[in-house]
Amino acid sequence: MFLKKTKIRSKEEEQANTENSQCIGELLAKAKKSSDFKQFPLRDESGQLIISYYNTLIDQQQLQLKILLGFRDRPYELAKLEKIDDIKKMIPIEDIVITDNIKEAESKLLKGYAILQMRENDQRFALILLSNEKVGLREQNNVENEFSVVGPQVGFVENIDVNIHLLRQQLNTSNLTIKEINVGAISHTRVIIAYIEGVTNEQHVNTMTQRLRDIDFDVVFDSSQLHLLITDNSITPFPLLLSTERIDRAVFALINGQVAVFSNGSSFAITGPSTLLDFFISPEDYLLPWIIASLFRLIRIFSVLFSIFATSIYIVVLTYHYEVIPDVLFGALSYSRHNVPFPPVIEVLFLEFTIELLREAGARLPTKVGQTLGIVGGIVVGQAAVEAALTSNVLLIIVALSALASFTTPIYKMSNTIRFLRFPLIIVASIWGGLGIVLGISFLIVHLTRLESLGTPYTVPLYPFRRQDLADSFIRSSYNLTSKRLSYLRPKSIWRYQPHNHKRKKNEFDE
C-alpha cells in the first residue's frame, strides 16, 4: 500500500510539474509574440541558464553590469551552479524571488523583472528586478498640443522604447502585444503596432500590418507621415486616423479595441479605426461628472458648426437674403457697412486671410513672441481695418468668434480641417447664395458617409446607425451606460467592466 501511494504521489507530482512547465511555456510563448521580448542562454550550452525579459521594461545598464558581466568574470562559479537557489549568491541584486508561481511570474515580468531558468521549462525559476521606474518620467515629456486642465500631463517622447515602457506601465497585462516592422527603403525606421490580444479584432491588426508592410518609401520621418501613407482615402481634408501625444488617450483607444502605431523619432501615436466624433472627445471628459462633460462636448460640436458656417451665412444674408435680418439689427448692420466699398465676399476673404496669416506667423515664431504677435497683431490690424472702412465691425466679431471656435477641437489636425472648410463654403455662398450653402452641406455629408477608417465607416454610429453606441458620442453618459465596448469596432470581448447597480442603502434609523 505504501509503495502504491508513493507511486500515485509521484505520478501526481509529475503531472503537476508537466502542467506547470506547460504554463511557463505558454507564458513565454505569448510573450514572444511581442518584438520587445528577449530570451537567450547565459551559458554556451543551448537550453541552459536561460534569461527572459521585456527589453522595454528593464534597465539595460543593470542587465549588463550585474548579470552579463558578473557571469562572464566568474566562469568557474557558473560551472558549479546546480540549483536555482544559488543564484542569489552570484547576482548582486537584492530583489530576487525564487518561485514556481506562474501568476507571480507573469505579474513581475510585466513590471520589469527578468525570468532566469536553470533549464528550459524548469518549474522553479528566479525573478530578478531589473526595472527602472524613472524611465520616461521626465519634465520634458509633458503634453503641449493636447493640454487638459484635469488628468495626467505625461505624453510620449521620440524614443519608441520609452513609449512602449510608458504604455506597459498603464496596461499591465501580457495580452498587450507589440509587433515591430521596419519601414523606409533607406531609413529602415522602427514602427511598432500595439494592440490587446483578446480584445482587438484581428482584421484591424491585419489591415494595419499589411498597409505598413506595403509602404514603398525612402525615408519615414514621423508617424504623421505614416498616417498619410496608410490612409483609406488621400483625397479628403479629414484625418481618418487619430494622432495623439497623450498616453491616456492611446490607452483608452487600446482598451476599446483599436490599434496604435508608434514610429521611432516621433512623439505621436496613431490610433484607428477612428470616427468623426472621436476628434471631439477630450480625455478629461472621463474625469469630470458626466453632465458637465456632456455639456462641454456639445459645446465643442456646436462651436465647430459655428466656425464652419458663420462667415458663409453672413455673406448669404447680406448679399441675397436681406429679408431674414430682424428690424432691430438692420440699422446696426447698415451703419457698420455704409463706408465699406467692397462686397461682403471680399470683406470676408480679407479678414479670413488676415486671421490665418496671424495664426501661421504665431505658430512659426517662438512661444513668447508668437503670443505677443497674436494679441497685438489681432487688436491693431482689426481696429485699423474697421477705421479704414475695409471691413465692418460686425464681421470682425464674427470672424474672431469663428477663429476661437475652431480651437475648441482637442485634435490639431481636425482644427486644420475646420479652417479649410470655411473657404469653399464662402465661395459657393457668394455664387449661389442659400442654395450654395445647401449644396455645400449636401456634398459634405455625402463625402463623409463615403469615408472609411481601416475599413470602418467614418460616420458610425450615425451612419450606419448604431443606437447602442450613442451613449458615448454626442454626450458622455454615466459609467453605468458605457460598460460595453463600441460594437462597430467588433471587439472580441464586448465588456470593459461590470456596471454598478446602485441599490438603495438601508438607513440605520429605518430599523
C-alpha positions as CSV (number, residue, x, y, z in Angstrom):
1,M,0.0,0.0,0.0
2,F,2.8,2.4,0.9
3,L,4.5,1.7,-2.4
4,K,1.3,2.3,-4.3
5,K,0.7,5.6,-2.6
6,T,4.2,6.6,-3.3
7,K,3.8,5.8,-7.0
8,I,0.5,7.7,-7.1
9,R,2.0,10.7,-5.4
10,S,5.0,10.7,-7.8
11,K,2.6,10.5,-10.8
12,E,0.6,13.4,-9.4
13,E,3.8,15.4,-8.8
14,E,5.0,14.6,-12.4
15,Q,1.6,15.7,-13.8
16,A,1.7,18.9,-11.7
17,N,5.2,19.6,-12.9
18,T,4.2,18.9,-16.5
19,E,1.2,21.3,-16.2
20,N,3.5,23.9,-14.6
21,S,6.0,23.6,-17.3
22,Q,3.3,23.9,-19.9
23,C,2.1,27.1,-18.2
24,I,5.6,28.5,-18.3
25,G,5.9,27.6,-21.9
26,E,2.5,29.2,-22.7
27,L,3.6,32.4,-20.8
28,L,6.9,32.7,-22.7
29,A,5.2,31.8,-26.0
30,K,2.7,34.5,-25.5
31,A,5.4,37.0,-24.6
32,K,7.5,36.0,-27.7
33,K,4.7,37.5,-29.9
34,S,6.0,40.9,-28.9
35,S,9.1,42.1,-30.6
36,D,10.4,43.8,-27.4
37,F,10.6,40.4,-25.6
38,K,14.1,38.9,-25.4
39,Q,15.3,35.4,-24.5
40,F,18.8,33.9,-24.7
41,P,21.1,31.4,-22.7
42,L,23.8,32.8,-20.4
43,R,25.8,29.6,-20.9
44,D,27.3,28.3,-24.2
45,E,25.1,25.2,-24.0
46,S,21.7,25.7,-25.5
47,G,18.8,25.4,-23.1
48,Q,21.0,26.1,-20.1
49,L,20.6,29.1,-17.8
50,I,18.0,30.9,-19.9
51,I,17.1,34.6,-19.1
52,S,13.9,36.1,-20.4
53,Y,12.7,39.7,-20.2
54,Y,10.9,42.6,-21.9
55,N,13.6,44.9,-23.3
56,T,11.5,48.0,-22.9
57,L,10.8,47.4,-19.2
58,I,14.3,46.7,-17.8
59,D,17.3,48.9,-17.2
60,Q,19.9,47.7,-19.8
61,Q,22.8,49.0,-17.6
62,Q,21.7,46.8,-14.7
63,L,21.5,43.8,-17.0
64,Q,25.0,44.4,-18.4
65,L,26.8,45.2,-15.2
66,K,25.1,42.9,-12.6
67,I,24.3,39.8,-14.7
68,L,26.1,39.5,-18.0
69,L,29.5,40.9,-16.9
70,G,29.2,39.1,-13.5
71,F,28.7,35.7,-15.1
72,R,31.4,36.3,-17.7
73,D,34.0,37.2,-14.9
74,R,33.2,34.1,-12.8
75,P,33.0,31.1,-15.2
76,Y,34.1,28.6,-12.5
77,E,31.3,29.6,-10.2
78,L,28.9,29.4,-13.1
79,A,30.0,25.9,-13.9
80,K,29.4,24.7,-10.3
81,L,25.9,26.2,-10.3
82,E,23.4,23.3,-9.7
83,K,20.3,24.8,-8.0
84,I,18.4,28.0,-9.0
85,D,18.5,29.0,-5.3
86,D,22.3,29.6,-5.6
87,I,21.6,32.5,-8.0
88,K,21.1,34.8,-5.0
89,K,24.8,34.4,-4.1
90,M,26.1,35.3,-7.6
91,I,23.9,38.3,-8.5
92,P,24.4,41.5,-6.5
93,I,20.7,42.4,-6.6
94,E,18.6,42.5,-3.5
95,D,15.2,41.8,-5.0
96,I,15.5,38.2,-6.3
97,V,12.5,35.9,-5.9
98,I,12.7,32.1,-6.3
99,T,9.3,30.7,-7.1
100,D,7.2,28.4,-9.2
101,N,4.1,30.5,-9.2
102,I,3.1,31.3,-12.8
103,K,0.8,34.2,-11.9
104,E,3.5,35.9,-9.9
105,A,6.0,35.3,-12.7
106,E,3.6,36.9,-15.2
107,S,2.9,39.9,-13.0
108,K,6.5,40.6,-12.2
109,L,7.7,40.0,-15.8
110,L,5.4,42.9,-16.8
111,K,6.8,45.1,-14.1
112,G,10.4,44.9,-15.2
113,Y,11.6,41.6,-13.7
114,A,13.6,39.1,-15.7
115,I,13.0,35.3,-15.5
116,L,16.0,33.1,-15.1
117,Q,15.7,29.4,-15.5
118,M,18.4,26.7,-15.0
119,R,17.0,24.7,-17.9
120,E,14.2,25.2,-20.3
121,N,10.7,24.8,-18.9
122,D,12.0,24.3,-15.3
123,Q,9.2,24.5,-12.7
124,R,11.3,26.7,-10.4
125,F,12.9,29.9,-11.6
126,A,14.3,33.2,-10.3
127,L,12.6,36.6,-10.8
128,I,15.2,39.3,-10.8
129,L,14.3,43.0,-10.6
130,L,15.9,45.0,-13.4
131,S,13.3,47.8,-13.9
132,N,14.0,51.5,-13.8
133,E,10.9,53.4,-12.7
134,K,12.4,56.8,-13.7
135,V,12.5,55.9,-17.4
136,G,10.1,58.2,-19.4
137,L,9.0,60.2,-16.4
138,R,10.8,63.4,-17.3
139,E,9.8,67.1,-17.2
140,Q,10.3,67.5,-21.0
141,N,7.7,64.9,-22.0
142,N,4.7,66.9,-20.8
143,V,1.9,67.3,-23.4
144,E,1.9,70.6,-25.3
145,N,-0.7,70.3,-28.1
146,E,-3.4,68.3,-26.3
147,F,-3.3,70.1,-22.9
148,S,-6.1,69.4,-20.4
149,V,-6.7,71.0,-17.0
150,V,-7.7,67.7,-15.3
151,G,-5.8,64.5,-15.6
152,P,-2.3,63.3,-16.2
153,Q,0.0,65.5,-18.3
154,V,2.5,62.9,-19.4
155,G,3.0,62.4,-23.1
156,F,5.0,60.3,-25.5
157,V,8.6,61.1,-26.4
158,E,10.7,60.5,-29.6
159,N,12.2,57.2,-28.2
160,I,10.0,54.3,-29.2
161,D,11.3,52.0,-26.4
162,V,10.4,54.6,-23.8
163,N,6.9,55.0,-25.3
164,I,6.3,51.2,-25.0
165,H,7.6,51.4,-21.4
166,L,5.1,54.1,-20.6
167,L,2.4,52.1,-22.3
168,R,3.1,48.9,-20.4
169,Q,3.1,50.8,-17.1
170,Q,-0.5,51.7,-17.8
171,L,-1.6,48.4,-19.4
172,N,-0.1,45.8,-17.0
173,T,-1.2,42.7,-19.0
174,S,0.6,40.1,-21.1
175,N,-2.2,40.5,-23.7
176,L,-0.7,43.8,-24.8
177,T,1.1,42.6,-27.9
178,I,3.8,44.6,-29.7
179,K,4.7,44.0,-33.3
180,E,7.8,45.6,-34.9
181,I,8.1,46.5,-38.6
182,N,10.9,48.3,-40.4
183,V,9.6,51.0,-42.9
184,G,11.5,53.0,-45.3
185,A,13.9,51.7,-48.0
186,I,16.7,54.0,-46.8
187,S,15.8,54.9,-43.2
188,H,14.5,51.5,-42.1
189,T,12.5,53.3,-39.4
190,R,11.3,51.1,-36.5
191,V,7.5,51.1,-36.4
192,I,5.5,49.4,-33.6
193,I,2.0,48.1,-33.8
194,A,0.4,47.8,-30.4
195,Y,-2.9,46.0,-29.6
196,I,-4.6,44.0,-26.8
197,E,-5.0,40.3,-27.8
198,G,-8.4,39.0,-26.9
199,V,-10.0,42.5,-27.3
200,T,-8.9,43.9,-30.7
201,N,-10.4,42.4,-33.8
202,E,-7.7,40.6,-35.8
203,Q,-9.0,42.2,-39.0
204,H,-7.9,45.7,-37.8
205,V,-4.5,44.4,-36.8
206,N,-4.0,42.6,-40.2
207,T,-5.2,45.6,-42.2
208,M,-2.8,48.0,-40.3
209,T,0.1,45.5,-40.6
210,Q,-0.5,44.9,-44.3
211,R,-0.7,48.6,-45.1
212,L,2.5,49.3,-43.2
213,R,4.3,46.5,-45.0
214,D,3.1,47.7,-48.4
215,I,4.7,51.2,-47.9
216,D,7.4,51.8,-50.5
217,F,9.0,55.0,-49.4
218,D,12.6,56.1,-48.9
219,V,12.6,57.9,-45.5
220,V,9.9,58.0,-42.9
221,F,10.4,60.9,-40.5
222,D,7.2,60.9,-38.4
223,S,4.1,59.0,-37.6
224,S,2.1,61.7,-39.3
225,Q,3.8,60.8,-42.5
226,L,2.8,57.2,-41.9
227,H,-0.8,58.5,-41.4
228,L,-0.8,59.9,-44.9
229,L,0.7,56.8,-46.5
230,I,-1.7,54.2,-45.0
231,T,-4.9,56.3,-45.0
232,D,-8.0,54.9,-46.7
233,N,-8.6,57.9,-48.9
234,S,-6.0,60.5,-49.7
235,I,-8.5,62.9,-51.5
236,T,-10.0,64.3,-48.3
237,P,-9.2,67.1,-45.9
238,F,-10.4,65.0,-42.9
239,P,-7.9,63.0,-40.9
240,L,-9.0,59.3,-41.0
241,L,-6.7,58.2,-38.2
242,L,-6.4,59.9,-34.9
243,S,-2.9,61.2,-33.9
244,T,-2.2,61.8,-30.2
245,E,0.7,62.6,-27.9
246,R,-1.2,61.7,-24.7
247,I,-0.7,58.3,-23.1
248,D,-4.2,58.2,-21.6
249,R,-5.8,58.7,-25.0
250,A,-3.7,55.9,-26.5
251,V,-4.5,53.6,-23.6
252,F,-8.2,54.4,-24.0
253,A,-8.1,53.6,-27.7
254,L,-6.4,50.2,-27.0
255,I,-8.8,49.1,-24.3
256,N,-11.7,49.9,-26.6
257,G,-10.3,47.6,-29.3
258,Q,-8.4,49.9,-31.5
259,V,-4.8,49.6,-32.9
260,A,-2.0,52.0,-32.0
261,V,1.1,52.7,-34.2
262,F,4.3,54.2,-33.0
263,S,7.2,55.4,-35.1
264,N,10.8,55.9,-33.8
265,G,11.6,59.6,-33.7
266,S,8.0,60.7,-33.3
267,S,6.2,61.7,-30.1
268,F,2.8,61.0,-31.6
269,A,0.9,57.7,-31.8
270,I,-1.7,56.9,-34.5
271,T,-4.9,55.1,-33.4
272,G,-7.6,53.5,-35.5
273,P,-10.1,52.8,-36.7
274,S,-11.3,56.3,-35.8
275,T,-14.6,58.0,-36.4
276,L,-15.6,61.6,-36.9
277,L,-16.9,62.0,-33.3
278,D,-13.6,60.7,-31.9
279,F,-11.9,64.0,-32.8
280,F,-14.3,66.0,-30.5
281,I,-13.6,63.8,-27.4
282,S,-11.2,65.1,-24.8
283,P,-9.6,62.8,-22.2
284,E,-10.8,65.0,-19.4
285,D,-14.4,64.1,-20.4
286,Y,-13.9,60.9,-18.5
287,L,-12.6,62.6,-15.4
288,L,-15.5,65.0,-14.9
289,P,-19.1,64.4,-13.9
290,W,-20.9,63.1,-16.9
291,I,-23.4,66.0,-17.0
292,I,-20.6,68.6,-17.2
293,A,-18.5,66.5,-19.6
294,S,-21.6,66.1,-21.9
295,L,-22.1,69.9,-21.9
296,F,-18.5,70.6,-22.8
297,R,-18.7,68.0,-25.6
298,L,-21.8,69.6,-27.1
299,I,-20.2,73.0,-26.9
300,R,-17.3,71.7,-29.0
301,I,-19.6,70.2,-31.6
302,F,-21.7,73.4,-31.9
303,S,-18.6,75.5,-31.9
304,V,-17.3,73.6,-34.9
305,L,-20.6,74.1,-36.8
306,F,-20.5,77.8,-36.0
307,S,-16.9,78.1,-37.1
308,I,-17.6,76.4,-40.5
309,F,-20.9,78.2,-41.4
310,A,-20.8,81.6,-39.7
311,T,-19.0,83.7,-42.3
312,S,-20.7,82.0,-45.3
313,I,-24.2,82.7,-43.7
314,Y,-23.1,86.3,-43.2
315,I,-22.4,86.6,-47.0
316,V,-25.7,84.9,-47.9
317,V,-27.7,87.2,-45.7
318,L,-26.1,90.5,-46.8
319,T,-25.9,89.6,-50.5
320,Y,-29.1,87.7,-51.3
321,H,-31.5,87.5,-48.3
322,Y,-32.0,90.8,-46.6
323,E,-35.5,89.8,-45.5
324,V,-34.2,87.4,-42.8
325,I,-32.5,90.3,-41.0
326,P,-34.6,91.4,-38.0
327,D,-35.6,95.1,-38.0
328,V,-33.7,95.6,-34.7
329,L,-30.4,94.5,-36.3
330,F,-30.9,96.0,-39.8
331,G,-29.9,99.5,-38.7
332,A,-26.8,98.4,-36.9
333,L,-25.6,96.3,-39.9
334,S,-26.3,99.1,-42.4
335,Y,-24.4,101.6,-40.2
336,S,-21.4,99.3,-39.9
337,R,-21.1,98.7,-43.7
338,H,-22.1,102.1,-45.1
339,N,-18.5,103.1,-45.7
340,V,-17.2,99.7,-46.8
341,P,-16.5,99.8,-50.6
342,F,-16.2,96.0,-51.1
343,P,-18.9,93.4,-51.4
344,P,-19.3,91.0,-48.4
345,V,-17.4,88.2,-50.0
346,I,-14.2,90.3,-50.5
347,E,-14.6,91.7,-47.0
348,V,-14.9,88.2,-45.5
349,L,-11.9,86.8,-47.5
350,F,-9.8,89.7,-46.5
351,L,-10.4,89.1,-42.8
352,E,-10.2,85.4,-43.0
353,F,-6.8,85.6,-44.7
354,T,-5.7,88.1,-42.1
355,I,-6.6,85.8,-39.3
356,E,-4.9,82.8,-41.0
357,L,-1.8,85.0,-41.5
358,L,-1.6,85.9,-37.9
359,R,-2.2,82.3,-36.8
360,E,0.5,80.9,-39.0
361,A,3.0,83.6,-38.0
362,G,2.3,83.0,-34.4
363,A,2.7,79.2,-34.8
364,R,6.1,79.5,-36.5
365,L,7.6,82.0,-34.1
366,P,8.9,81.3,-30.6
367,T,6.2,80.9,-27.9
368,K,6.6,84.3,-26.2
369,V,7.0,86.2,-29.4
370,G,4.1,84.3,-31.1
371,Q,1.7,85.1,-28.2
372,T,2.6,88.8,-28.3
373,L,2.2,88.9,-32.1
374,G,-1.2,87.1,-31.9
375,I,-2.6,89.5,-29.3
376,V,-1.1,92.8,-30.5
377,G,-1.5,92.0,-34.2
378,G,-5.1,91.0,-33.9
379,I,-6.1,94.1,-32.0
380,V,-4.1,96.5,-34.1
381,V,-5.0,95.0,-37.5
382,G,-8.6,94.6,-36.6
383,Q,-9.1,98.1,-35.3
384,A,-7.2,99.6,-38.2
385,A,-9.2,97.7,-40.7
386,V,-12.5,99.0,-39.2
387,E,-11.3,102.6,-39.0
388,A,-10.0,102.4,-42.6
389,A,-13.5,101.1,-43.7
390,L,-12.0,97.9,-45.2
391,T,-14.4,95.8,-43.2
392,S,-17.4,96.2,-40.8
393,N,-17.1,95.7,-37.0
394,V,-19.9,93.1,-37.1
395,L,-17.9,90.9,-39.4
396,L,-14.8,91.4,-37.3
397,I,-16.6,90.0,-34.3
398,I,-18.0,87.0,-36.3
399,V,-14.6,86.1,-37.8
400,A,-12.9,86.4,-34.4
401,L,-15.5,84.1,-32.8
402,S,-15.1,81.6,-35.7
403,A,-11.4,81.5,-35.1
404,L,-11.9,80.9,-31.4
405,A,-14.5,78.2,-32.1
406,S,-12.1,76.3,-34.3
407,F,-9.7,76.0,-31.3
408,T,-12.2,74.0,-29.2
409,T,-11.4,70.8,-31.0
410,P,-8.9,68.7,-29.0
411,I,-7.1,67.4,-32.1
412,Y,-5.0,69.9,-34.1
413,K,-5.4,68.1,-37.4
414,M,-9.2,68.4,-37.2
415,S,-8.8,72.1,-36.4
416,N,-6.9,72.5,-39.6
417,T,-9.7,70.8,-41.5
418,I,-12.3,73.1,-40.0
419,R,-10.2,76.1,-41.1
420,F,-10.0,74.8,-44.6
421,L,-13.8,74.0,-45.0
422,R,-14.7,77.7,-44.4
423,F,-13.2,78.8,-47.7
424,P,-15.1,76.6,-50.2
425,L,-18.3,77.4,-48.4
426,I,-17.6,81.1,-48.7
427,I,-17.1,80.7,-52.4
428,V,-20.3,78.7,-53.1
429,A,-22.3,81.0,-50.8
430,S,-21.1,84.1,-52.7
431,I,-22.1,82.5,-56.1
432,W,-25.4,80.7,-55.3
433,G,-26.5,82.2,-52.0
434,G,-28.5,80.0,-49.7
435,L,-28.7,77.3,-52.4
436,G,-24.9,77.2,-52.4
437,I,-24.8,76.5,-48.6
438,V,-27.3,73.7,-49.0
439,L,-25.2,72.2,-51.9
440,G,-22.1,72.6,-49.8
441,I,-23.7,70.8,-46.8
442,S,-25.1,68.1,-49.0
443,F,-21.7,67.5,-50.6
444,L,-20.0,67.4,-47.2
445,I,-22.5,64.9,-45.8
446,V,-22.1,62.6,-48.9
447,H,-18.3,62.9,-48.7
448,L,-18.3,62.0,-45.0
449,T,-20.6,59.0,-45.4
450,R,-18.2,57.6,-48.1
451,L,-15.1,57.8,-46.0
452,E,-13.7,54.8,-44.1
453,S,-11.0,54.3,-41.5
454,L,-9.3,50.9,-41.7
455,G,-12.5,49.7,-43.5
456,T,-14.8,51.1,-40.7
457,P,-17.4,53.7,-41.8
458,Y,-16.2,57.2,-40.7
459,T,-19.6,58.5,-39.6
460,V,-20.6,55.5,-37.4
461,P,-22.6,55.4,-35.1
462,L,-24.7,57.9,-37.1
463,Y,-24.4,56.1,-40.4
464,P,-24.7,53.2,-40.3
465,F,-26.8,53.9,-37.3
466,R,-25.8,52.1,-34.1
467,R,-28.2,53.0,-31.3
468,Q,-26.2,51.2,-28.6
469,D,-23.0,53.2,-29.3
470,L,-24.7,56.6,-28.9
471,A,-24.0,56.5,-25.1
472,D,-20.5,57.9,-25.7
473,S,-20.9,60.0,-28.9
474,F,-22.5,63.4,-28.7
475,I,-22.6,63.1,-24.9
476,R,-20.6,61.2,-22.4
477,S,-23.1,59.1,-20.5
478,S,-22.8,57.7,-17.0
479,Y,-20.3,54.9,-16.5
480,N,-23.2,52.6,-15.9
481,L,-24.2,53.0,-19.6
482,T,-20.7,52.8,-21.1
483,S,-19.6,49.4,-19.7
484,K,-19.6,47.8,-23.2
485,R,-17.1,48.4,-25.9
486,L,-18.2,50.1,-29.1
487,S,-19.9,47.5,-31.3
488,Y,-18.7,48.9,-34.7
489,L,-15.1,48.0,-33.7
490,R,-16.2,44.4,-33.5
491,P,-14.1,43.6,-30.4
492,K,-13.6,40.0,-29.3
493,S,-14.6,41.0,-25.7
494,I,-17.6,43.3,-25.6
495,W,-17.5,44.1,-21.8
496,R,-15.0,46.6,-20.5
497,Y,-16.2,46.3,-16.9
498,Q,-19.3,45.3,-15.0
499,P,-21.7,48.3,-14.3
500,H,-22.6,49.1,-10.7
501,N,-26.1,48.5,-9.6
502,H,-26.7,51.4,-7.2
503,K,-29.1,49.8,-4.7
504,R,-30.7,52.0,-2.1
505,K,-28.7,51.6,1.1
506,K,-30.9,50.8,4.1
507,N,-30.9,53.6,6.6
508,E,-30.0,52.6,10.1
509,F,-32.7,54.7,11.5
510,D,-35.3,52.8,9.5
511,E,-34.7,49.7,11.6
